Structures are given as C-alpha cells and as structure tokens.
C-alpha cells in the first residue's frame, strides 16, 4: 500500500465534534507549531463565529493553546465575505495598536457604518467626512456633525441622545466597553466577549462596565 493510500485510509478524532474523520479533512495550520486536530467543517464554523464576534487574532480552540490560526491557510475553508471581514479586523487591530485610541482615531458614529476613521492631520481637524459612508461627523465630539452649533453647545444634543441610547442599552441588556465606550452585545457562545477595539472581558462579571 502506498503512502498516499495509507493517508486516505487513516482517520483522526476531531477535538471539537469528537467524530472520527478522514485525515484528508484535517486542517493544516500553516506556519504554526500547533498540532491540535480539527476537521475542516468544525474549524470553518469556529472561524465564522469568531469573525462575527469581531475577533481579529483567532487562536486555536484548544484549551490553553496560544497559537493563532493562519488566515491564508484557512482562506479556502470560509466564505469569501468572512475572509474579507477577518482581514479587515486584522488591519484595524494593527492600526489601533499603533495609535492612541482617543487621540487620532475614532469610529464613525452612524449606526449603519461604525467604520474606523483616522485623523491624519494630528487631531487638528473637527469636521470629518467618513471615508466609508461619506457622512460628516465631529471628530472631537464623536457625534454626527452638529451644523450651527459649537462643540460646547452640542452637549445638550448629545445628552439627549445619550439618554435615549442609555435606555436602549438597558432594554437590550447590553454593556459598554470601558476602553472605547462602544456598546457590546452578547449574541451567544461563551462568556468571553471581544470588543471591536480589541479588549477581552468576561460577560457575567460585567467588567466592561467599570469606569462608567
């Protein structure tokens, strides 16, 4: 029997579904020392859940394993839109790692956008056009552009909106990330929550609510 035939006839046990699986359906995590065995279907679903949870650096699901999954090796396993979103999260995480979160970067305040926006002028510009949705917002206040109001005068508008948002957060049982202030919703899975800014906190302990 040739080596190829032996490989085709061999099986392994996936550590997620605990099912015997042909070795031909085992993930090959390129460039990683991790040898935890997973089937292609399980790792594909795992990646989709992590991307949906806004996790940029997706680690091996093995308990205590710190090895990251290689995006290029995993690209054939997930839908194209999932892979593109994963790459966007990795780029965003890299940018935020180089910038002060509250100094030169902000998220677009419009709910249908929320894109990361950089102030390339060194925090000297207030009126910003979001490069993604093309809408205007105040980089200093981090709210939609308050035409006809100074930043200090827009406080009343912001307070009214904050009250409405606060009620919405309370009604939906969301929480706030203490690092960036964005609302975080748990859609399912374990109690570890990944915020889009990169913070990792426990949901049940409500650690994200500190300083608020």
C-alpha positions in Angstrom: 0.0 0.0 0.0 1.4 3.4 -1.0 1.8 6.3 1.5 -1.0 8.2 -0.3 -3.4 5.3 0.1 -2.4 4.9 3.8 -3.2 8.6 4.4 -6.5 8.3 2.6 -7.5 5.3 4.8 -6.3 6.8 8.1 -8.7 8.6 10.5 -8.3 11.1 13.3 -10.6 12.3 16.1 -11.6 16.0 15.7 -11.3 17.7 19.1 -14.4 19.8 18.5 -17.1 17.3 17.3 -15.3 14.3 18.7 -16.0 12.4 15.5 -13.7 10.1 13.6 -12.7 12.0 10.4 -10.6 11.1 7.4 -7.1 12.6 7.6 -7.7 14.3 4.2 -10.2 16.5 6.0 -7.8 17.6 8.8 -6.9 21.3 8.9 -3.3 22.2 8.2 -2.4 25.4 10.1 0.5 26.6 8.0 3.5 28.1 9.8 2.2 27.1 13.3 3.6 24.7 15.8 0.1 23.8 16.9 -0.8 20.2 16.2 -4.4 20.1 17.6 -6.5 18.0 15.2 -9.7 19.6 13.9 -11.9 18.7 10.9 -12.4 21.3 8.2 -16.1 21.7 8.9 -15.7 22.5 12.6 -12.8 24.9 12.2 -14.8 26.7 9.4 -17.8 27.3 11.7 -15.4 28.3 14.6 -13.8 31.0 12.4 -17.1 32.3 11.3 -18.3 32.7 14.9 -15.0 34.4 15.9 -15.3 36.9 13.0 -18.9 37.6 13.9 -17.7 38.4 17.4 -15.2 40.9 16.0 -12.1 38.8 17.0 -9.1 39.8 14.8 -6.5 37.3 16.1 -8.2 33.9 16.1 -6.5 31.4 18.4 -6.6 27.6 18.2 -9.7 26.5 20.0 -7.7 24.1 22.1 -7.8 24.7 25.8 -4.9 26.9 26.8 -3.4 27.0 23.3 -2.0 30.3 22.3 -1.2 29.6 18.7 -3.1 31.7 16.2 -4.8 30.3 13.1 -3.1 31.3 9.9 -5.6 33.3 7.7 -4.1 32.3 4.4 -4.2 28.6 5.3 -7.8 29.0 6.4 -9.0 31.0 3.4 -10.3 28.1 1.4 -12.4 27.0 4.4 -14.6 30.0 4.9 -16.9 32.1 2.6 -15.1 35.0 0.8 -17.1 37.6 2.8 -16.0 36.1 6.1 -12.3 36.1 5.0 -12.5 39.7 3.9 -14.1 40.7 7.2 -11.3 38.8 9.0 -8.7 40.7 7.1 -10.4 44.0 7.9 -10.4 43.1 11.6 -6.7 42.3 11.5 -5.8 45.5 9.7 -8.0 47.5 12.2 -6.3 45.8 15.1 -2.9 46.6 13.7 -3.8 50.3 13.2 -5.2 50.6 16.7 -2.1 49.1 18.1 0.0 51.9 16.6 -2.4 54.8 17.6 -3.7 56.2 20.8 -7.4 55.2 20.9 -8.7 58.5 22.0 -6.2 60.8 20.2 -6.0 60.2 16.5 -8.7 57.6 15.7 -12.5 57.4 16.1 -15.4 55.2 14.9 -18.0 56.7 12.7 -21.0 57.5 14.9 -23.6 56.5 12.3 -25.2 53.1 13.3 -25.2 51.8 9.7 -21.4 52.4 9.4 -19.2 52.4 12.5 -16.0 52.4 10.4 -12.7 53.2 11.9 -11.6 56.7 10.9 -8.1 58.2 11.3 -7.2 61.8 11.8 -4.2 62.2 9.6 -3.9 65.9 10.5 -2.8 65.1 14.0 -6.1 65.8 15.9 -6.4 69.4 14.5 -9.5 68.8 12.4 -13.0 68.7 13.8 -15.2 68.2 10.8 -14.6 64.8 9.3 -16.0 63.0 6.2 -16.2 59.3 6.9 -14.3 57.6 4.0 -16.7 54.7 4.2 -20.3 56.2 4.3 -19.3 59.7 3.2 -21.3 61.3 6.1 -19.9 64.2 8.2 -19.3 64.0 11.9 -17.4 65.9 14.6 -14.1 64.2 15.4 -13.9 66.0 18.7 -17.4 65.2 19.9 -17.6 61.9 18.1 -21.2 62.5 17.1 -22.9 63.4 13.7 -21.9 66.9 12.5 -23.7 69.5 14.6 -24.1 72.2 12.0 -24.9 75.6 13.6 -23.6 74.5 17.0 -20.2 74.9 18.7 -18.8 71.7 20.3 -19.6 73.1 23.7 -23.2 73.9 22.6 -23.7 70.4 21.1 -23.6 69.0 24.6 -27.3 69.3 25.1 -28.0 67.5 21.9 -25.5 64.8 22.9 -27.0 64.5 26.4 -30.5 63.9 24.9 -29.2 61.2 22.5 -27.2 59.6 25.4 -30.4 59.3 27.4 -32.1 57.5 24.5 -29.1 55.3 23.9 -28.8 54.5 27.6 -32.4 53.3 27.7 -31.8 51.2 24.6 -28.7 49.6 26.2 -30.6 48.9 29.4 -33.6 47.4 27.5 -31.4 45.1 25.4 -29.1 44.3 28.4 -26.0 45.4 26.5 -22.8 46.6 28.2 -20.2 49.2 27.4 -16.5 48.6 26.8 -14.6 50.7 29.3 -11.7 51.1 26.7 -13.6 52.7 23.8 -17.1 53.3 25.1 -18.9 51.2 22.4 -21.9 49.1 23.3 -21.3 45.4 23.3 -24.0 42.7 22.7 -23.5 39.1 23.5 -25.0 37.1 20.7 -24.3 33.7 22.1 -21.4 31.3 22.9 -19.1 31.5 25.9 -18.9 34.4 28.4 -15.7 35.9 26.9 -16.6 39.0 24.9 -14.3 40.6 22.3 -14.9 44.3 21.6 -14.1 45.7 18.2 -11.3 47.8 19.8 -9.5 44.6 20.9 -10.5 44.4 24.6 -11.3 41.0 26.0 -13.6 40.8 29.0 -15.9 38.5 30.9 -19.6 39.0 30.3 -21.0 37.7 33.6 -18.6 39.7 35.7 -19.6 42.9 33.7 -16.0 44.0 33.8 -16.7 46.1 30.7 -18.9 48.4 32.8 -16.2 49.7 35.1 -15.4 53.3 34.8 -18.9 54.0 33.5 
